[in-house]
Amino acid sequence: MRSGSQRAQASVEQVGLIALAALALVTILGAVKAPARGLPEDLARAILPANGSRAAAPGRPLGEVVLVERLIAADLGEFLAYRASAARDRRLDYSTDECTAPIVGNSGSTYDFTEACLRHDFGYRNLGRLGLLDARRRWVDERFLADMRGHCLTRRAPEVIRCLEWARTYHLAVRGFGWIPALAHK
C-alpha cells in the first residue's frame, strides 16, 4: 500500500508527463516550428584521435571546441568526473539550471535525469558561446537521450519502461523547444 506522499508524488509525475507529452504533441503537429538544424556526419568519430587518446600534446591545452566536443562525446561518468575536477578547464561554462521541465523538474519516482541535464546544459552553453550550437544541437540532444536511457537501465526492473517513456518525452521536449532557452546562450 502506498503512503499519501507516494500517491502525491505519483500524481505530480503523471501531471508532468501529461504536460511534457502535450508539448511534444504540439511540436509533432507543427504548431511550433523550431529552426532546422544540421548534424555533422560522423562528428563523434572525427573529434577523437585514431589512437583513442584523449590527452592534449604535453604542455598544450586542447582548443575549446575540441575539448567541448570530446566532453560531449565522452562517457557520462568521464564528463561528470571532469566537471567535478578542480583541474577542469576554466574557459568553459559549467553552469546549469538542471532540467527545466515544467512541474516535474529533474526527477520523479521512476527517473532522475539530473546528470544527463548537466551535460546537456554544458553542451548548449558552450557550443552556443562558440557559435556552433546551430550545427551541433541535434547531436547534443541525441547524447541527452542516450544519457537518460543509460540512467533508465540502472533503475529497478518495474521502473525501466516508465523511465524510458520519460526519457523519450524529455527528448521530444528539447527537440521541440530547446532552441528557445538556447538563444540566451548564443
Secondary structure, DSSP 8 states (H G I E B T S, - for coil): ---HHHHHHHHHHHHHHHHHHHHHHHHHHTSS--------TTHHHHHS-TT-----STT----HHHHHHHHHHS-HHHHHHHHH-TTS-TTS---------TTTTTEETTEE-HHHHHHHHHHHHHHHHTT-HHHHHHHHHHHHHHHHHHHHTTS-HHHHHHHHHHHHHHHHHHHHHTHHHHGGG-
